[in-house]
Amino acid sequence: MRMSVVGTGYLGAVHAACMASLGHEVVGLDVDEAKVALLSSGQAPFHEPGFDELLKEQVDSGRLTFTTDPAEVAGALVHFIGVGTPQVEGGYAADLTYVDAAVASLLPHLGPVDGRRPLVVGKSTVPVGTAERLAAQVEPAGGLLVWNPEFLREGFAVQDTIDPDRIVYGLSKDESDAAEAKAVLDEVYAELLARDIPLVVTDYATAELVKVAANSFLATKISFINAMAELCTATGADVSTLAEAIGHDDRIGKKFLRAGIGFGGGCLPKDIRAFMARAGELGADQALTFLREVDLINDRTRLHAVDLARRAVGGRLRHKTVAVLGAAFKPDSDDMRNSPALDIARRVHDEGAHVKVTDPAAGPVLRKRGTRLEVVDSAREAADGADVVMLLTEWKQFKELDPDELAEVAPARIIVDGRNALDPARWRAAGWTYYGIGRP
Ligand code: UGA
C-alpha cells in the first residue's frame, strides 16, 4: 500500500521504516531539509539500536523515500501524522502547532485513491478532543480520520513498532465511516494482526486517553518508588530490596520500579503536564491532582542526587571536580530532552564545580551543540581526578565499570549511583564510598 508519514522525528522516521519493512511503499514528509537529506541517504539522525540498518535496507529497496514537498504525498491511501507535540512555552499544555500544520498540509491531497477515501491516521500524543476537531477538517476534504496512538520506547523503537503490545484504533462514531477506515488500517497492519497482537477498537476520545493514561501510569510507578526511596532514606531501609519484594506480586510487577533520579525524555514529563492542563480545561482537574505530586516527586529526586554529591564532598561543590557518567535521559539513546542526568550535571556546575561529562551517544551531540560542561570521551577520562563520580544514565558500559580500575584515576573513591545500577558491596569492597538513592 502507498502511504505517507508526516513528521520524520523519532516516531515518524521509525514508523516509516517499519511500514516499508512490512512491504508498503512509504514517503516520509518533513519540513527539515537537512533531516530529509540525511534520511534519504540512509543515515539515521538519532541514535536508536537497529534503526540504521533497517533504514538503509528500506531506502535501498526503493520502498522508502523522504521529501520536503507535500505534493509528493498525493496518491497515498494512508497518511500517518507523526509530528511532535511539545510542552508550550510558559505553560503545561501541549503545543499542537505541528499537528495542525501537518493536517493542513494534507487537506489538498485527500481525493479518492482507486475509489477509496484516504485515511489521515494520527499517531502523535494529543490532548483528548483533538481527533474530533481534526475530523471536522479531514472529512469535508474527502478523507477519514483515525487515532492510532504509538507506544514505542526509545531504545526499543523498532521492536515496539513491529511487535507492539497492542494496537489501538480510535474510529469515528459514524458506523460506516468507522468500518471503512478499519478495513484500510487492517490492511496496513495485516502482518501484525495475523500474529495475534491484541487490537483494541474504540472511539477517538478513548484512543487519545489510552496513550496519556499509559504514560501517566508509568510516571506514577516511577514516582511511587522514588517516594518509597525517600522513606528508605529516612529509615535506613533499602528501596531496591523493597521494589524486588513488592514486585513479586503479579498485580504490582517488577517493571518500572527502579528508584533513582527519575523520569525524563520527550514524553513522560510533558505528557503528564499536558494531561493535567487538559483535565483543567474539561473541569476535571481534581481527577489528576495526583499527577502534580508525581511531577514534584520527580523534581525532588533530582535535587536529592545533587544533595548527595554535595554532602559526599564535604558540604560545598565549589571548586570540586565532578565526573558525570551519562547525559541522555536513558541508556541506548542520545536524547537529552528533559534529561535528569543533564539537569543534575548543570546544577552541580552552577554550584561552582568543574563537571566532566561523558556519554557514549549523547556526548558527541552535546559537544556539537555547545555546552558549558566539559565533555570527555570515556568514564576513565571523566573520573580522572574527580572528587566524586556520579552515575546518572545506566549505560551497560558504566554498569560494568571495574571499581578497582576506576580508583586508579579517582583516588577520592566516592560514587553517587543515581540509577541504583551498581552493586554497592562490590564498590565498597574496592574501597569506594557508595551512595545510592534510597539505599543505606
Ligand atoms: C515512554 C513510554 O515508556 C512509551 O511507552 C511511550 O510510547 C513513549 O514514552 C512516548 O510517549 O512516546 P520513553 O520516553 O522512550 O517511553 O522512555 P521510558 O522507557 O518510558 O523511560 C522514561 C524515563 O523513566 C527515563 O528517564 C528512565 O530512566 C526513567 N525510568 C524508567 C526510571 O527512572 N525508573 C524506571 O523504573 C523506569
Residues whose N, C-alpha, C, O or C-beta is under 5 A from the ligand:
A	BS01	UGA	E150 F151 L152 R153 E154 I222 F256 L257 R258 G262 F263 G264 G265 C267 L268 F329 K330
